[in-house]
Each structure stands twice: as structure tokens, then as C-alpha cells.
């Protein structure tokens, strides 16, 4: 009686393993034959410029002071930048200078900016 039960369990285990290997073999052969669906490759390009943060705004004279992180080159005079708040474009600015240390000054050409907004290249 014990041997019969042991034989049934062993036979069930062998059949289960054989079934899994045949399923794996069929999917791998389909992949190698080119029949499997191809998903398009996604290319992600990181931003090269580090954004500056607007630290001060003069709404009457329509200019802002932008602070950049340490080690980041300040944008050149007459460079056009976009201002983003929560990922949405809210203004356009043009660098006018002067630039000192980590700060530079820009005129607001359209829209409105607030302290804490990001200034990034077009």
C-alpha cells in the first residue's frame, strides 16, 4: 500500500516536470523564430542643463533673479529661457545680466513668474 502511494506521487511529479519543460521549449522556440511580438524600444534622453530657480521677482519692473546650483554655468546674456511651475510653462524670460556668483538677472518677456519656479532652456 505504501509503495503504491509513493509510485503515484513520483509519477505525478515526473509528468508535471515534463509538462513545464515542454511549455518552456515551445515559447523559446517561438521567440527564436521571430514569431513573438516585438515591442518598440523606448529611448530616454536626460536633460543636459540643470534648471535654475527663481529666487526673487519684481512684478512692477518685470524682472527676476535666478539662482543656479554650484558648478553649473550661468546662461549667456540675451539667452531666451522658459519658466515652469509644476511642470507647466508659465512665462518666458531673457537673460539681461548682471551675473554674479550663482545669480543672474532676466527680464520677463511674457507670462508671470513666482519665486520657486524653474528656469530652463528652450
KOLSE-413639 format. One line per 4 residues: number of its first residue (from 1); their letters; for each residue y, x, z of N, C-alpha, C, O, CB. Coordinates in steps of 0.02 Angstrom, whole numbers. Glycine has a CB too. Example, Ala and Ser with C-alpha at 12.3 -4.5 7.8 and 13.67 -1.06 7.14 Angstrom:
1> as> -284/660/390/-225/615/390/-165/660/390/-166/712/423/-224/565/452  -112/642/354/-53/684/357/2/645/394/57/670/402/-30/704/286
This chain:
1> xxxx> -59/41/0/0/0/0/63/44/0/111/29/-35/0/-47/60  62/97/40/119/142/42/129/177/-25/186/185/-48/111/193/98  75/197/-55/80/233/-118/106/188/-174/141/211/-219/13/262/-137  89/125/-171/112/78/-222/189/70/-218/223/70/-269/77/10/-214
5> xxxx> 215/64/-158/288/57/-148/325/119/-169/377/116/-201/304/41/-74  296/177/-151/327/240/-169/327/249/-245/376/274/-273/290/298/-136  274/229/-278/269/235/-351/320/189/-385/350/209/-435/198/217/-374  330/129/-359/379/82/-388/450/110/-382/488/107/-429/373/12/-353
9> xxxx> 467/138/-323/534/166/-313/545/227/-358/600/235/-386/543/186/-240  496/270/-365/503/329/-407/511/309/-480/553/338/-515/441/374/-398  473/261/-503/477/237/-572/546/205/-586/575/216/-639/421/187/-587  572/166/-538/638/135/-546/692/188/-549/740/182/-588/651/86/-487
13> xxxx> 686/240/-508/736/293/-509/736/331/-575/789/347/-601/723/341/-452  677/345/-601/673/381/-665/700/339/-722/734/366/-766/601/400/-679  686/275/-723/713/232/-776/789/226/-771/823/224/-822/680/163/-772  815/222/-710/888/218/-701/923/280/-726/975/276/-758/905/206/-628
17> xxxx> 895/338/-711/924/401/-733/921/407/-809/968/430/-840/890/461/-701  866/387/-839/858/392/-912/909/345/-946/936/363/-999/786/373/-932  921/287/-918/968/240/-948/1040/269/-946/1076/261/-995/965/172/-912  1060/301/-891/1127/330/-885/1137/387/-934/1191/394/-962/1139/354/-813
21> xxxx> 1086/428/-944/1093/484/-989/1097/461/-1062/1133/491/-1101/1034/532/-981  1062/408/-1080/1067/383/-1148/1135/352/-1161/1160/357/-1217/1012/333/-1162  1165/321/-1111/1232/293/-1120/1284/348/-1128/1330/342/-1168/1251/247/-1061  1276/402/-1089/1323/458/-1095/1316/491/-1163/1367/510/-1193/1311/509/-1039
25> xxxx> 1258/499/-1187/1246/532/-1251/1276/493/-1308/1302/523/-1355/1172/541/-1262  1272/425/-1306/1299/386/-1361/1375/388/-1363/1405/389/-1417/1276/314/-1356  1408/389/-1304/1481/391/-1305/1506/460/-1326/1558/465/-1359/1508/373/-1236  1471/513/-1306/1494/579/-1326/1482/591/-1400/1521/626/-1432/1458/633/-1285
29> xxxx> 1429/562/-1428/1418/571/-1499/1469/532/-1540/1489/554/-1594/1346/550/-1518  1491/474/-1514/1543/436/-1549/1609/474/-1547/1648/473/-1596/1551/366/-1518  1623/507/-1491/1685/545/-1485/1685/605/-1533/1736/621/-1562/1696/569/-1413  1628/637/-1540/1624/695/-1584/1625/675/-1657/1646/715/-1699/1561/735/-1569
33> xxxx> 1603/616/-1673/1601/596/-1743/1668/569/-1767/1676/554/-1826/1547/544/-1754  1718/562/-1721/1785/540/-1741/1792/465/-1741/1843/440/-1765/1801/566/-1808  1744/427/-1716/1748/355/-1716/1787/329/-1656/1809/271/-1657/1679/326/-1716  1796/369/-1606/1833/347/-1547/1907/339/-1565/1933/376/-1607/1824/398/-1489
37> xxxx> 1941/289/-1534/2012/278/-1547/2054/336/-1522/2042/362/-1467/2035/213/-1516  2102/355/-1561/2145/411/-1542/2210/382/-1512/2240/337/-1541/2161/457/-1602  2231/409/-1455/2294/388/-1426/2347/438/-1448/2334/498/-1452/2289/384/-1348  2408/414/-1462/2460/460/-1484/2480/508/-1428/2480/490/-1370/2522/420/-1509
41> xxxx> 2496/568/-1447/2517/619/-1399/2589/605/-1378/2632/591/-1419/2510/690/-1429  2602/609/-1313/2668/598/-1286/2700/666/-1273/2671/709/-1240/2666/555/-1221  2760/675/-1299/2796/738/-1289/2855/725/-1243/2897/682/-1257/2820/768/-1358  2857/761/-1188/2911/755/-1140/2952/819/-1141/2925/873/-1130/2883/739/-1068
45> xxxx> 3016/812/-1153/3061/870/-1154/3108/865/-1095/3147/818/-1090/3100/873/-1221  3106/914/-1050/3151/911/-993/3223/925/-1013/3236/960/-1062/3129/960/-939  3268/897/-975/3339/909/-987/3355/982/-971/3333/1009/-921/3383/861/-945  3394/1013/-1014/3410/1083/-1005/3472/1093/-960/3477/1143/-925/3421/1117/-1071
49> xxxx> 3518/1046/-962/3580/1053/-923/3573/1018/-856/3545/963/-851/3640/1024/-962  3598/1049/-805/3599/1019/-739/3662/977/-732/3716/1001/-748/3595/1074/-684  3656/915/-709/3715/872/-706/3762/892/-650/3740/916/-598/3694/801/-698  3826/882/-661/3875/891/-609/3886/825/-574/3871/772/-601/3941/919/-638
53> xxxx> 3913/828/-514/3928/768/-475/4004/761/-470/4040/809/-457/3896/771/-404  4027/700/-482/4098/686/-474/4113/682/-399/4083/641/-364/4120/621/-511  4159/724/-375/4173/727/-304/4240/694/-286/4250/674/-229/4173/798/-279  4285/688/-335/4350/658/-321/4376/625/-384/4368/653/-438/4400/711/-294
57> xxxx> 4407/566/-376/4433/529/-433/4505/509/-418/4521/486/-363/4390/466/-448  4550/518/-467/4618/493/-463/4624/439/-517/4634/455/-575/4672/550/-474  4617/374/-497/4618/321/-548/4686/311/-580/4689/288/-637/4596/256/-516  4740/328/-546/4807/320/-574/4820/370/-629/4842/351/-683/4861/327/-519
61> xxxx> 4805/433/-617/4816/485/-667/4755/492/-714/4758/529/-763/4829/553/-633  4700/457/-699/4639/456/-740/4609/525/-750/4598/547/-807/4654/424/-807  4596/560/-694/4559/622/-698/4510/626/-639/4518/592/-589/4607/683/-698  4459/670/-647/4407/679/-596/4398/753/-582/4415/795/-623/4340/646/-619
65> xxxx> 4370/767/-523/4348/835/-507/4272/833/-504/4243/791/-470/4379/860/-438  4240/879/-541/4167/882/-546/4143/945/-511/4171/999/-522/4143/880/-620  4091/938/-470/4061/996/-436/3991/1006/-465/3952/959/-471/4058/985/-359  3976/1069/-483/3911/1087/-511/3871/1127/-460/3900/1157/-415/3920/1128/-576
69> xxxx> 3804/1126/-466/3762/1165/-420/3773/1240/-430/3796/1262/-483/3689/1148/-431  3758/1278/-380/3765/1351/-382/3719/1379/-436/3660/1361/-440/3748/1382/-312  3746/1423/-478/3706/1455/-530/3709/1420/-597/3682/1445/-647/3636/1460/-509  3742/1362/-600/3748/1326/-664/3816/1342/-695/3867/1340/-660/3740/1249/-653
73> xxxx> 3816/1358/-759/3879/1374/-794/3920/1311/-802/3894/1258/-819/3864/1406/-863  3985/1317/-789/4030/1261/-798/4042/1248/-872/4043/1295/-911/4097/1273/-761  4050/1184/-892/4062/1170/-963/4130/1198/-985/4176/1205/-946/4059/1095/-976  4135/1212/-1049/4196/1240/-1078/4250/1187/-1083/4236/1127/-1082/4181/1270/-1148
77> xxxx> 4312/1209/-1089/4369/1164/-1098/4361/1126/-1163/4336/1153/-1213/4436/1203/-1097  4382/1063/-1164/4377/1016/-1220/4306/992/-1234/4293/961/-1286/4405/1047/-1283  4259/1005/-1189/4190/980/-1196/4189/906/-1175/4218/888/-1124/4140/1022/-1153  4157/864/-1215/4150/792/-1201/4087/780/-1160/4033/803/-1179/4148/751/-1268
81> xxxx> 4092/745/-1104/4035/729/-1061/4032/654/-1049/4082/619/-1056/4040/766/-993  3973/629/-1033/3963/560/-1014/3954/556/-939/3927/602/-908/3903/529/-1051  3975/501/-910/3969/489/-838/3918/434/-828/3923/381/-859/4038/471/-804  3868/446/-784/3815/398/-772/3813/378/-699/3821/420/-654/3747/428/-793
85> xxxx> 3802/313/-687/3793/287/-620/3728/247/-620/3721/198/-658/3854/242/-597  3681/267/-579/3614/235/-576/3581/234/-644/3547/185/-661/3620/163/-548  3590/286/-684/3558/292/-749/3594/257/-805/3572/261/-863/3489/265/-744  3649/222/-791/3687/186/-843/3752/222/-857/3786/245/-811/3700/114/-822
89> xxxx> 3770/227/-921/3832/261/-941/3891/216/-921/3893/157/-940/3833/276/-1018  3939/244/-883/3996/204/-861/4063/232/-885/4113/197/-883/3997/201/-785  4064/295/-909/4128/324/-931/4115/384/-976/4060/410/-979/4170/345/-870  4169/405/-1010/4169/467/-1048/4227/509/-1022/4281/483/-1008/4176/454/-1125
93> xxxx> 4215/574/-1017/4267/619/-992/4272/680/-1038/4225/696/-1074/4253/641/-920  4330/714/-1035/4340/776/-1073/4365/829/-1024/4413/819/-987/4392/765/-1133  4330/886/-1025/4347/941/-980/4415/969/-1000/4426/987/-1058/4292/997/-982  4461/973/-951/4528/1000/-965/4543/1062/-923/4588/1100/-941/4580/947/-951
97> xxxx> 4506/1073/-869/4518/1129/-825/4575/1114/-777/4605/1061/-783/4535/1192/-867  4589/1155/-732/4562/1221/-720/4492/1219/-690/4472/1168/-661/4608/1261/-676  4455/1273/-697/4389/1280/-668/4391/1335/-615/4411/1391/-630/4335/1296/-722  4370/1318/-555/4369/1367/-501/4305/1359/-461/4286/1303/-443/4430/1360/-455
101> xxxx> 4272/1415/-447/4210/1416/-408/4159/1369/-440/4136/1382/-496/4223/1396/-334  4140/1316/-405/4091/1268/-430/4123/1205/-457/4087/1158/-475/4041/1251/-375  4189/1202/-460/4225/1141/-477/4262/1149/-543/4283/1203/-562/4274/1122/-422  4270/1092/-578/4311/1089/-638/4344/1021/-641/4322/974/-607/4269/1103/-702
105> xxxx> 4396/1014/-681/4434/952/-687/4425/924/-757/4422/961/-806/4509/964/-671  4422/856/-761/4413/823/-825/4455/760/-827/4464/727/-776/4339/807/-839  4480/742/-886/4516/679/-897/4467/624/-914/4417/636/-949/4570/687/-953  4480/564/-889/4438/506/-906/4465/478/-972/4522/456/-975/4439/451/-849
109> xxxx> 4424/478/-1025/4445/453/-1090/4428/379/-1099/4464/344/-1134/4414/494/-1146  4374/356/-1068/4356/285/-1070/4311/268/-1011/4274/311/-986/4322/266/-1137  4315/206/-989/4274/183/-933/4306/202/-867/4364/220/-864/4205/212/-937  4267/197/-813/4292/217/-748/4236/252/-709/4177/235/-715/4319/156/-708
113> xxxx> 4257/301/-669/4210/342/-631/4222/333/-556/4277/314/-535/4216/416/-651  4170/348/-518/4174/346/-445/4144/410/-417/4102/441/-450/4138/283/-416  4164/429/-357/4131/487/-326/4056/475/-319/4034/421/-299/4162/501/-257  4017/526/-335/3944/522/-333/3911/511/-400/3851/518/-407/3923/467/-287
117> xxxx> 3951/493/-451/3923/483/-519/3903/551/-548/3928/603/-527/3975/448/-565  3857/549/-596/3834/611/-630/3873/622/-694/3886/574/-731/3758/607/-645  3892/683/-708/3924/701/-771/3876/745/-809/3858/799/-787/3993/739/-758  3855/721/-869/3807/758/-910/3833/764/-981/3876/726/-1003/3738/723/-910
121> xx> 3804/813/-1017/3822/823/-1087/3798/764/-1129/3752/728/-1110/3793/889/-1114  3829/755/-1188/3812/700/-1232/3740/701/-1252/3718/657/-1289/3853/702/-1293
